């Protein structure tokens, strides 16, 4: 969606290439961010933040559809169709 953000964390091993259409990225004002070299304590702090935020905010309402990790490619395709506000991925 317009203004979407994709964060790739810890993908420090060879994998499949990702194709992007530069025109779509620019017109949609997407942000693509890679995160590397974080300490385990940073991940722990992020998880604690999410646990506390869940108690204070109705974050469940932000995700309208949940899919298993195996269907992540389908989640991205569905998101492009704008049928769901957010799609969650469960590991």
For each residue, the residues with C-beta under 8 A, 3 or more apart:
1: 4 28 79 82
2: 28 29
3: 28 29 30 31
4: 1 28 30 31 79
5: 30 31 32 33
6: 30 31 32 33
7: 33 34 35
8: 11 32 33 34 35
9: 34 35 36 38
10: 35 36 38
11: 8 15 34
12: 36
13:
14:
15: 11
16:
17:
18:
19:
20: 24 25 32
21: 24 25
22: 25 26
23: 26 27
24: 20 21 27 28 30
25: 20 21 22 28 30 32
26: 22 23 29
27: 23 24
28: 1 2 3 4 24 25
29: 2 3 26
30: 3 4 5 6 24 25
31: 3 4 5 6
32: 5 6 8 20 25
33: 5 6 7 8
34: 7 8 9 11
35: 7 8 9 10 38
36: 9 10 12
37:
38: 9 10 35 42 43
39: 42 43
40: 43 44
41: 44 45
42: 38 39 45 46
43: 38 39 40 46 47
44: 40 41 47 48
45: 41 42 48 49
46: 42 43 49 50
47: 43 44 50 51
48: 44 45 51 52
49: 45 46 52 53
50: 46 47 53 54
51: 47 48 54 55
52: 48 49 55 56
53: 49 50 56 57 59
54: 50 51 57 59 60
55: 51 52
56: 52 53
57: 53 54
58: 61
59: 53 54 62 63
60: 54 63
61: 58
62: 59 85 86
63: 59 60 66 85 86 87 88
64: 84 85 86 87
65: 75 78 84 86 87 88
66: 63 87 88 89 90
67: 71 72 74 75 87 88 89 90
68: 71 89 90
69: 72 89 90 91
70:
71: 67 68 74 75 89
72: 67 69 75 76 89
73: 76 77
74: 67 71 77 78
75: 65 67 71 72 78 79 87 89
76: 72 73 79 80
77: 73 74 80 81
78: 65 74 75 81 83 84 87
79: 1 4 75 76 82 84 87
80: 76 77
81: 77 78
82: 1 79
83: 78
84: 64 65 78 79 87
85: 62 63 64
86: 62 63 64 65
87: 63 64 65 66 67 75 78 79 84
88: 63 65 66 67
89: 66 67 68 69 71 72 75
90: 66 67 68 69
91: 69
